[in-house]
Amino acid sequence: MLWLDLLSYVFGGAFLANAIPHFVSGAMGRPFQSPFAKPPGQGLSSSTVNVLWGFFNLVVGYVLVCRVGDFGLKNTGDVVALGVGALFIALFSARHFGRFHGGNGPKHS
């Protein structure tokens, strides 16, 4: 079931990358968007909610990467799968949250 392992690593990479902004924002005492805000993904959640959401993402990422299959840092396929997941969620987040924080650059007509 190698392809299922790789799929798990893709999602694991996404969860691990998603943990970073939530955990760091929360640890810095800053509010940040989360699925629990109103409206979800747009409004701001408290720093405590973000620490908890970031930690949850870290745990899920760990389970998907370290407890499924036999992930190897020296196995190029495993690392690429994890990297694809991390890159995908990072690019998605940059586009989605950039509209709230000015990260998408100036709009041209």
DRENDOSE-528885 format. One record per residue: x, y, z of N, C-alpha, C in turn; residue number from 1; residue in three letters. Coordinates in pm, whole numbers, plus 50000, padded with zeros to 5 digits. Example, Ala and Ser with C-alpha at 12.3 -4.5 7.8 and 13.67 -1.06 7.14 Angstrom:
// residues 2
SITE     nc1     nc2     nc3    cac1    cac2    cac3     cc1     cc2     cc3   num   residuo
SITE   51319   49431   50780   51230   49550   50780   51320   49670   50780     1       ALA
SITE   51285   49775   50708   51367   49894   50714   51290   50003   50787     2       SER
//
This chain:
// residues 109
SITE     nc1     nc2     nc3    cac1    cac2    cac3     cc1     cc2     cc3   num   residuo
SITE   50081   49881   50000   50000   50000   50000   50086   50126   50000     1       MET
SITE   50190   50127   49920   50282   50241   49915   50211   50371   49882     2       LEU
SITE   50115   50371   49789   50050   50496   49751   49966   50551   49865     3       TRP
SITE   49910   50465   49949   49836   50514   50066   49930   50579   50167     4       LEU
SITE   50049   50522   50182   50150   50584   50269   50186   50723   50217     5       ASP
SITE   50211   50733   50086   50248   50861   50027   50135   50963   50041     6       LEU
SITE   50012   50920   50023   49898   51009   50041   49891   51058   50186     7       LEU
SITE   49919   50970   50279   49922   51007   50420   50030   51112   50444     8       SER
SITE   50145   51100   50380   50255   51195   50397   50220   51331   50336     9       TYR
SITE   50145   51331   50224   50100   51457   50164   50011   51531   50264    10       VAL
SITE   49912   51460   50319   49824   51524   50416   49899   51558   50545    11       PHE
SITE   49993   51474   50584   50074   51504   50702   50154   51632   50684    12       GLY
SITE   50211   51650   50565   50285   51773   50536   50195   51895   50544    13       GLY
SITE   50072   51880   50494   49976   51991   50500   49942   52026   50645    14       ALA
SITE   49916   51926   50726   49883   51951   50867   50002   52012   50940    15       PHE
SITE   50123   51962   50915   50241   52016   50983   50265   52162   50944    16       LEU
SITE   50252   52193   50815   50271   52331   50771   50161   52422   50827    17       ALA
SITE   50039   52370   50834   49928   52450   50886   49942   52476   51035    18       ASN
SITE   50013   52391   51105   50033   52410   51250   50115   52535   51278    19       ALA
SITE   50208   52567   51189   50304   52675   51215   50239   52811   51238    20       ILE
SITE   50160   52864   51143   50107   53000   51166   50011   53007   51285    21       PRO
SITE   49933   52902   51306   49839   52905   51417   49912   52901   51551    22       HIS
SITE   50005   52809   51565   50077   52795   51691   50161   52919   51720    23       PHE
SITE   50232   52968   51619   50320   53085   51639   50238   53210   51669    24       VAL
SITE   50131   53233   51592   50046   53350   51620   49990   53343   51761    25       SER
SITE   49940   53226   51797   49885   53210   51931   49989   53229   52039    26       GLY
SITE   50107   53172   52020   50213   53184   52120   50260   53328   52135    27       ALA
SITE   50244   53407   52028   50281   53548   52032   50168   53634   52090    28       MET
SITE   50055   53569   52122   49943   53641   52179   49860   53715   52077    29       GLY
SITE   49872   53677   51951   49800   53745   51843   49681   53663   51796    30       ARG
SITE   49571   53729   51767   49458   53656   51707   49491   53622   51562    31       PRO
SITE   49426   53520   51510   49449   53479   51371   49324   53405   51323    32       PHE
SITE   49305   53400   51193   49191   53330   51137   49200   53181   51171    33       GLN
SITE   49085   53120   51192   49080   52976   51215   48942   52926   51173    34       SER
SITE   48926   52796   51165   48794   52742   51130   48688   52770   51236    35       PRO
SITE   48728   52816   51354   48634   52837   51463   48588   52982   51473    36       PHE
SITE   48642   53069   51388   48604   53210   51390   48470   53229   51319    37       ALA
SITE   48414   53348   51334   48290   53381   51264   48317   53499   51175    38       LYS
SITE   48304   53486   51045   48280   53363   50970   48406   53275   50967    39       PRO
SITE   48387   53143   50957   48499   53049   50958   48605   53083   50852    40       PRO
SITE   48730   53086   50895   48841   53111   50803   48858   53257   50765    41       GLY
SITE   48771   53343   50816   48782   53485   50783   48794   53571   50909    42       GLN
SITE   48709   53544   51007   48716   53617   51132   48837   53573   51213    43       GLY
SITE   48864   53646   51318   48981   53615   51401   48941   53530   51521    44       LEU
SITE   49026   53435   51554   49011   53354   51675   49116   53400   51775    45       SER
SITE   49090   53376   51901   49181   53418   52007   49315   53345   51995    46       SER
SITE   49413   53400   52063   49545   53338   52063   49539   53199   52126    47       SER
SITE   49456   53181   52228   49444   53050   52292   49387   52947   52195    48       THR
SITE   49283   52984   52124   49224   52893   52024   49328   52856   51920    49       VAL
SITE   49409   52952   51878   49509   52924   51776   49621   52834   51826    50       ASN
SITE   49662   52849   51952   49761   52757   52008   49705   52615   52007    51       VAL
SITE   49581   52601   52052   49519   52468   52057   49500   52410   51917    52       LEU
SITE   49458   52493   51820   49439   52446   51682   49573   52411   51619    53       TRP
SITE   49675   52491   51645   49809   52461   51594   49862   52331   51652    54       GLY
SITE   49843   52310   51781   49890   52188   51845   49815   52066   51791    55       PHE
SITE   49685   52079   51770   49606   51971   51711   49660   51935   51573    56       PHE
SITE   49689   52036   51491   49745   52011   51357   49879   51941   51367    57       ASN
SITE   49960   51979   51465   50090   51915   51485   50074   51767   51520    58       LEU
SITE   49980   51735   51606   49956   51596   51646   49906   51515   51527    59       VAL
SITE   49811   51569   51451   49759   51498   51333   49870   51477   51231    60       VAL
SITE   49952   51581   51208   50064   51568   51116   50162   51461   51160    61       GLY
SITE   50191   51458   51288   50281   51354   51343   50224   51215   51317    62       TYR
SITE   50097   51196   51347   50035   51064   51327   50042   51024   51180    63       VAL
SITE   50008   51116   51090   50006   51084   50948   50144   51056   50890    64       LEU
SITE   50246   51119   50946   50382   51101   50893   50459   50992   50967    65       VAL
SITE   50451   50992   51097   50536   50903   51176   50472   50771   51217    66       CYS
SITE   50341   50762   51210   50276   50640   51255   50212   50562   51140    67       ARG
SITE   50220   50614   51018   50168   50545   50900   50288   50504   50815    68       VAL
SITE   50292   50380   50776   50403   50334   50692   50536   50344   50764    69       GLY
SITE   50641   50366   50687   50776   50376   50741   50844   50497   50678    70       ASP
SITE   50801   50617   50719   50855   50741   50663   51006   50747   50684    71       PHE
SITE   51077   50781   50577   51222   50793   50586   51271   50925   50531    72       GLY
SITE   51347   51000   50611   51402   51127   50563   51498   51108   50446    73       LEU
SITE   51554   50989   50432   51644   50962   50320   51571   50903   50200    74       LYS
SITE   51440   50885   50213   51359   50833   50102   51300   50952   50027    75       ASN
SITE   51351   50975   49907   51311   51092   49829   51160   51097   49808    76       THR
SITE   51098   50986   49777   50954   50984   49754   50875   51028   49877    77       GLY
SITE   50917   50982   49994   50849   51020   50118   50861   51170   50142    78       ASP
SITE   50981   51222   50125   51007   51364   50151   50935   51451   50048    79       VAL
SITE   50933   51409   49923   50863   51486   49819   50713   51490   49850    80       VAL
SITE   50657   51377   49890   50514   51373   49924   50484   51470   50038    81       ALA
SITE   50563   51467   50143   50544   51558   50256   50559   51703   50208    82       LEU
SITE   50660   51729   50126   50683   51864   50076   50571   51915   49988    83       GLY
SITE   50513   51828   49907   50401   51868   49821   50283   51911   49907    84       VAL
SITE   50254   51836   50012   50145   51873   50102   50171   52005   50171    85       GLY
SITE   50293   52024   50219   50329   52148   50288   50323   52266   50192    86       ALA
SITE   50375   52248   50071   50374   52356   49972   50231   52391   49931    87       LEU
SITE   50147   52291   49910   50010   52315   49869   49935   52398   49973    88       PHE
SITE   49942   52358   50099   49868   52433   50202   49928   52571   50222    89       ILE
SITE   50060   52585   50208   50124   52715   50224   50081   52811   50113    90       ALA
SITE   50078   52761   49989   50033   52847   49878   49885   52882   49891    91       LEU
SITE   49804   52784   49928   49662   52811   49949   49643   52916   50058    92       PHE
SITE   49714   52901   50169   49702   52995   50281   49751   53134   50241    93       SER
SITE   49859   53140   50165   49911   53269   50121   49807   53345   50039    94       ALA
SITE   49741   53275   49949   49638   53338   49866   49515   53373   49950    95       ARG
SITE   49470   53279   50032   49348   53301   50110   49366   53411   50214    96       HIS
SITE   49470   53402   50295   49489   53498   50402   49556   53626   50355    97       PHE
SITE   49618   53623   50238   49681   53743   50183   49580   53853   50159    98       GLY
SITE   49457   53817   50130   49355   53920   50106   49318   53993   50235    99       ARG
SITE   49344   53932   50351   49316   53998   50478   49435   54077   50530   100       PHE
SITE   49554   54038   50489   49676   54097   50545   49761   54170   50442   101       HIS
SITE   49708   54191   50322   49780   54264   50218   49891   54186   50151   102       GLY
SITE   49892   54054   50164   49999   53974   50109   49984   53935   49963   103       GLY
SITE   49873   53972   49900   49853   53937   49760   49901   54045   49665   104       ASN
SITE   49957   54154   49718   50008   54260   49634   49897   54350   49585   105       GLY
SITE   49937   54457   49513   49836   54550   49463   49754   54486   49352   106       PRO
SITE   49628   54528   49346   49540   54479   49242   49551   54571   49120   107       LYS
SITE   49564   54509   49004   49572   54584   48879   49442   54568   48803   108       HIS
SITE   49400   54675   48738   49275   54665   48660   49301   54642   48515   109       SER
//
